[in-house]
C-alpha cells in the first residue's frame, strides 16, 4: 500500500489527505503544533467565512496575477463545491447579505470535528508536535517530543501555510529548506493587513469605533467598506482590501462621503452656520460623526476656511501612517512557491512526487471567502495529483 505523507494540518493539508485516502493510499499527516487546524479555528472565531456566492468568473478575478493558473483549479472546486463539501459534513450553511457563505454555527470547531471524524473513518493517521526539519528524497526528518525521527513516504504534499501567525503554525520557516533544494520562491509580503498609525492622544476615546460607508484607495486598489480605529492604527475589511497598494509604496486616501460629489458637499457647507462651530456645522449638514471629525483634524488640521477646499479634503483625506502592521499579524501573505516551480497538478517540477498546496503557493486574494476556497481547491488538486502519481485513481 502506497504511503502518502502530508506535512501541515490546515484545510489544504486535510483536503489533500482526504483525496489520497479515498484513492486508496495510506495517509499520515504530520503537524508541528499540538493539534490540527489551528489557523482554521482562529479564522472561525469571528464567523467562518467559507466562500462567496457570486459568478465564478467574478470570483476567480479576485486572485489577481495568479488567476490564470488558479482558474482551472477553482473552476473544479469553487463556491458551489465548497458549499456541497460543507453540507456533506452535516454543517448547515447560509448566505449573508454580502453574498458570503457561513456555516450556521458561525465557527470552525464543529466543521473541523466532523472533518477529522470522516478522515479517521478513512484510516488517515496524524502526528502532532512533529516539526519538519529536513528532506532527503523520500525521507523526511522531524523534531518530535521523543527526539529526531525520519518518516519515509512514496509521495509528499506540503501544506505548510504562508508566513503569518507563527504561533498558529504558519511561520514560513520552510522557505529555507525549499530554497536549498532549488525551488523558486517569491519573497513573502503582508496581505490583508492593517495599518500602523501613531495616533495623537485625541484619538484614544475612539478606539474600537468603525468608520462606515467610506471609500479607500491606494494605487490601483480601491474598496468600499469600513475601517476600525484601533490603538495600533486602522484595521478592518476596507483596509485589508487596499493593503497591497500600501505594500507597493502608494499613498492611501479616504473618501468620507463616497456617494456625495464635491459640489454637493460644498453646497451643504455653504449653508448658513450662524454661531455654530465648524465641528457642529459639519455634524449638522454632513451628518459627520465625532470620530470622523477627529480623523479630519488628525491629518489635516488646520482645516481650510474655503468650502471648496474643505469639500475636496473630505473626498480625498490623505492618511498619514507608519506602514503596514507586522507580517506575522497579517491575515494572509503573498509570496511563496512560484507558479513556474509547479506543474498543473501542483507537483514541484524539480522534485517529482512532491506537491504543494494552500498559502505556501504564490497567490493572494482579499478576505471574503477567497482565501479558504483556494486553500481547499489547491489541497484537492495536490491530493488528486499525488494519487495519480502513485498510480491510483482519485474518486470522481
N, C-alpha and C positions, 0 to 999 in steps of 0.2 A: 504494500500500500504506500503510495507516494506521500511524502511528508511535506507539508507547506507551513512555513513559519511567517507569522505576521508580527512585525515589530511596531508596536503602537496600538493602544486600545481605545482610540477615539472612534467616532462614527465611520470614518473612511476605513480604518482597520477592521472594525466589526463587519462592515458590509463586504469587504474582501474575504474575510473569514467565512461568512455565510455562503458566498458564491462558491468558494473552493470546497467547503464541506458538502454542499448539495451536489457538487460534481463528483464526489467520491474520494476526496483527498483526506488524509489525516492532518488535522489543523491544530497548531499551537499558537496562541497569542502571547507575546512577551511584552509586558508593560512595566515601565520604570517606576510608576507610582504605586501606592498600596491598593488602589482599586482602579477599575476601568471607567472610562468616560468622564473624567473629572471636568474637563472644559465644557463638555456637553451639558453636564449638570449645572455648571455655573451659568451657561447661556440660558438655561431654563428658569433661573431664579427670577427674572423679570418678565417671564412669559416666553415660552419656547416657540419662536417664530420658525416654522419648518420650511416654508416656501412661500411663493406668492402666486396668486391666481390671476394670471394675465397671459395674453397671447404668447406663444413660445418664441416667436421672432423678437418681440419686445423684451421678453425675459432674457434671452441669450445676449442681447445687445449690452446688457449691464456688465458683461465680463471684459469690455474694452478690448485691448490688444489681443487678449487670449481667446477672444470669442471664435476665431477661425478654427482653432483646434479643439476648443471645448464644445462647439456647436454639436458635432455628431455624438459626443458623449452625453450632453444634456438632453439632446433630442431623444435618446434612448431611455433616459431616466430623468425626466423633468418634473414639473409641478404635479401633473396628474399621477405619475408613478410614485412620487413621494407621498401623496395623499393615500394611494392604494396601499403602499407599504405600511404606513402608519395605522390605517384601519385594520390591516392584516395582523397587527399586533394588539388588536382589540382596544385601540385608542380612538375614541370618538373625536372628530375634528370639527372646527368651524372656521368660517372665513370672516375676518374682521372688516370694518368699514373701509379700510385702506386696501383691501384685497389680500392681506396677509393671512396665511393659514396657521392655525394654532391647534394643539390638542386641547380638548375640553378641560383637562386637568390643569392646563396652563403652566405645567412644569415638566421637566425631563425625567424625573425619577421613575414614574410608573412605566413610561415607554422603555427606559433602559432596563428595568427589571424584566419586563416582558420579552425584550430582545435577548437578554442574556439567558433567559429560560429557554427560548427557542434554540439558541446556539448550543446550549447544553444538550437538548434533545437530538442535535445533530452530532453530538460527541466532540464538540470543539472544546479543547483544553486551554487553560490560560495560566500564565505565571505572572505574578505581580512582584514589585520590588526587584525587578530584573532589568538592570540598566545596561543598554547596549554599549559596548566598548570597542569592539574590533570586528573585522570582516576579512576572512581568508577563503575565497572561493565559496565552497558550500558549508563552511564552518563559521559560526557567529559566536563571539565571546561576550559574555555578560558578567557584570558585577552583581552578585546576589548576597543575601544575608549569610549564606554559607561560604562565601568566597567566590573566586572566579570560576565560571562554568562555561563550557562550549556546547552549543546545540548545532547539530548538523541537519540540513534540510535540502530537499530536491529543488525547492523554489522558495523565494522570499518576496514578501510585499512589505515595503517600507511605508509606514503611515505615521510619521513622527511629528507632524504639525509644523507650524512656522516658527517664529522667534518671539512670540509674545506670551505672557502669562507663564513664566518659567515655573512658578510654584504649582501649576496645574499639569506640568509635563512638557510644554512646548517652549524649549529654550534655544533651539537652533544649533545645539552643540554638534549635531550630526553633520553639519556642513563641512567641518574639517576632515572628517573621515571620507566624505564623498569627494572633496577636492583632491585628497591624497590618491584617490583611485581614478582621477582624470575625468570626473563628471562635471560638466559645465554648469555653473551656478550663477544666477543673478544676485547681486547684493540685497540683503534684507532691507526693508523700509517699513516704517509705521503706516498702517492703513486703518481707516475707521477709528480715528483717534482724536482726542480733544486738544484744545489749545492751552498753552501755558501763558498766563497773564498775571503780572504783578499788580494787583489792584491797589488803589488808594483806600484808606480806611472808610471812605464814604460808601463803598460798595458792600461792606460787610453785612449791613442789615438785609441785603437782598440775596444772599447766598441761598441756593436751592430753588429760586424762582425761575420759571420759564419765560423766555421772550417768544411769544407765539406769533404765528401768521407773518413771518418775516421771509425775506429772500436773501440768500447769501451767494456771493460769487468770489471765486479765486481762480484766475487764469481762465481756462476753458470750462471749468467745473462750476455748476450752479445748483442750487436746491431751494425748494420751498418747504418750510417746516418750522422747527423751533430749535432754540438753543437754551441750555440751562446755565445760569450763572452759578459757578461753584467757587470754593475758596482757592482752587487751583487755576481757574480760568473759565473757559467756555466748553461745554460738552453737549452731548445730545445728537440725535439723528441728523439734524440740519448741518451741524459742524462736521460730523463724520463724513457726510457726502462730499464735502469740498476739501477735506484734509489733504487729498493728493495734490491739489493745486498749491497749497501752502508748502507741502513737502518739496515740490518742484521749484519753489522760490518766488511764487507770485504773491502779490498783496491780497488782502481779504477785505471785502466791504459788505456792509449790511444795508439792505433797504428795509427800513422800519415800516413803511406803508406801501407794499408792492402793488396793491390794487388802486392806488391813487397816482395820478400824474403829478409832475412838478407844478403844473398850472393849478390843479385842483387844490394842492396843499397851499400854494401861495395865496389863492383866493380865500381859503379858510383863515390863514394867518393874517390877512389884511382886514378881517372883521374888527370892528371897534373893540378895544380891550379895556378901555376905561382905566381904572386904578389897579386892575389885576396885574400880578407879577407875570413875567413871561412863562414861568412854570405852570401857573394856574391857567393862563391863556392856552398853552399847548394842551393841557389836560381837557380843557373845555371844548376847543374846536377840532382837535385831532384824537380825542379820547386816549391821550398818551398816558401810560402807566408811570408810576413813580420810578420803577426800575429802568424803564426806557429813558426817562429824563436823566437818570443817574448815568447811563451809558453815554448819552449825548454830552453831558458835562465832563465825563471822564476823559473822553477822547477829542473833544472839540471846543472846550472852554477857552476863551470867552465866546459864547455863541454870537453869530453875526446879527446886527440890527436889521440888515436888509432882508426882507421876507423872501425874495427870490433865492438869495444865497442860503438862507436857513432851510428853505424847501429842498434845495439841492443837497444840503447836508443830510437831511432826514432820508432822502432817497439813496444816498451814497456815503454812508458813515464808515470812514476808514478805521479798521480795527488795529489797534496797537498791541502787539503781543510779543512773546519771547520764543515763538516757535511751537512746534508740536510737543505734546506731552511725551514722556519717555516711551520707547517702543515696547518695553515689557508690559505696559499697561494698555496697549492698543488692542482693539477687538480682534484685529487680524493683521497680517503682514503681507507686503509684496515681496517679490524675490523668491529664490529657491531654485529647484531643478528646472533648467530651461527646456523649452519645448523641443529644441534641437537635440537634446540629450535622450529623448524617449521616442518610441515608435507609437503607432496608433493604438496599441494595447497598453501603453504606458510602461513598457519594458525599457530599461536602460540599454541603449544601443551598444555600449562598451562592455556590458555585463549581462549576457543572456541568462535568463532565469531570475533576474532581479527587477522588480516592478516598484513603482512609486504611486502614491495616491494622496489626495487631500491637500492641505495647505502647504505641504513641503514642495509642491509644484509651483512654478512661477505664474501665478494669476492673482488677480484681486477683483473684488466686487463690493458694492455697497451693502450695508445691512438691509434686512428686509426679506430674508429667506434665501437669498442668492448664495451666501456662504455655505450654509448647511447643505443645500441642494447639490452644489458642486462637489462637496466632500463626499456625499453619498454616491453621486454619479461616478466620480473618479475611482472610488473604492470598488464599486461594482465592475467598472471596466478593467481595473487592475486585477481583481479577483478572477474574472472570466478569462482574461488574457493569460493569467498564471495557470488556470486549469487547462486551457488549450495547449500551453507549453508542455504540460505534463502528459498530454495525450488523452485528457479527459474531456467529456462533453458537458459544458455548462447547461444548466436547466434553462428552458425557454423563458 
